[in-house]
Amino acid sequence: MQYFAIASGYSLFALFSYHAYSTKSLKWGYAASAVGMLVYYWQIQVFRFTEQQWFTLPTSVYFMGLAYTRKLHNDLSNQKILDSVGIFILIFFTVSQALGLEGTKYSLLLGVEGIILISLGITRQYNIYKFAGIAALSLAVLSQTYVYILNIPRWLITGLVGLVFLVFAIYLLLHRKENK
C-alpha cells in the first residue's frame, strides 16, 4: 500500500516539475523539489534505511542545487547562504561519523567528498567549494590521526603551533609593508 503512495508522490513530483518547466515558474519548481525531497525521505523510512548518509548526501546536494539556481538568477547573497548550508550538512555529519567507532570508511568518504568539492570549486570557480574541500580533506586526515597527534608531548605541540603563528604573522607584516 505504501509503495503505491510513494509512486503517487513521485508522480506528483514529475507533474510539478513538468508544470514548472513548461510555465517557467520558480514557485512551481521549488514546490516540485520540496515534494521530491519529502517523498524521498518517506521512501527511506518505508525501506527502513538507517544510515545517516542516505539523508545528508541528498539534502546537501539539494541545497547546493538550489544555490546553483540562485546563481543562474544572479541572486548571489542567497547563493552563498544555500551553498554554506549544503556544505555544512555534507561535512559536519560525515566528520561526526568519521570520529566514531567505524570511522575509517567515513573518513574515506570525507576524503572523497573533499576531492569532489575541490574539483567543483576549480571547474566552477567557486572559492567556497575549494576551501570546503581542503577543510574536508584535512578533517579526514585529522580524524584518523588525532590519537597519534595527542600522544605527542604538549610542549612540542605548543612550540610548533607558536612557530606557525610567528611565521604567519611575519609573513602578514612583510606583505603589508610591500603594499604601502
Secondary structure as GFF3:
##gff-version 3
##sequence-region A 1 180
A	DSSP	alpha_helix	2	23	.	.	.	ID=ss1
A	DSSP	alpha_helix	26	46	.	.	.	ID=ss2
A	DSSP	alpha_helix	53	72	.	.	.	ID=ss3
A	DSSP	alpha_helix	76	98	.	.	.	ID=ss4
A	DSSP	alpha_helix	103	124	.	.	.	ID=ss5
A	DSSP	alpha_helix	127	150	.	.	.	ID=ss6
A	DSSP	alpha_helix	154	179	.	.	.	ID=ss7
###
